[in-house]
Amino acid sequence: QVQLVESGGGLVQPGGSLRLACAASGSTSSINVMGWYRQAPGKQREPVATITSGTSTTYAASVKGRFAISRDNAKKMLYLQMNRLLPEDTAVYYCVAFSFREYWGQGTQVTVSS
């Protein structure tokens, strides 16, 4: 079993920045890929960014160049640095870990509004 706990969400003005963090615990040695997904009101959950254990990354087109995903395997932490935030980035952001199955965190709310 893997447990994931996100933190760092909040209210920010357009153009601002936030850094999300995800703390992993449990059987973390089985984790290969980790990532961030988000779900806006009335919309389906969508991938934002992923990172492998070898630190290879992928990004959704809508966030490429603005967001940066990183992980610290020694600290069992996953991060998402979000810059130049837009109102359309407003969503609940979820941390996910892929091993023998998917593990999801409880989510953290990010609201971009003036």
Salt bridges, closest charged atoms under 4 A:
GLU46 OE2 - ARG38 NE 2.78
ASP89 OD1 - ARG38 NH1 2.97
ASP89 OD2 - ARG66 NH1 2.75
